[in-house]
């Protein structure tokens, strides 16, 4: 945070959300992310993992 001059408190919890979202965008399967985060239920992992607009566009282009 100091190196990038981000003037915001970021918690460990926030880092877990980022890890899940970035991992998912890189193609890591949701079940693998679930295991890496230590979740018992996949629905908890789904809360952590957000789908970016870029991912949505990429997937929709498959219909072309």
FENVEN-V516052 format. One record per run of one state. SS is the DSSP state (hx for helix, st for strand, lp for the rest). FROM is the first residue (numbers start at 1). TO is the last residue. If there is no record, write none. Layout:
SS:FROM:TO  SS:FROM:TO
This chain:
lp:1:11  hx:12:25  lp:26:29  hx:30:37  lp:38:41  hx:42:48  lp:49:52  hx:53:63  lp:64:64
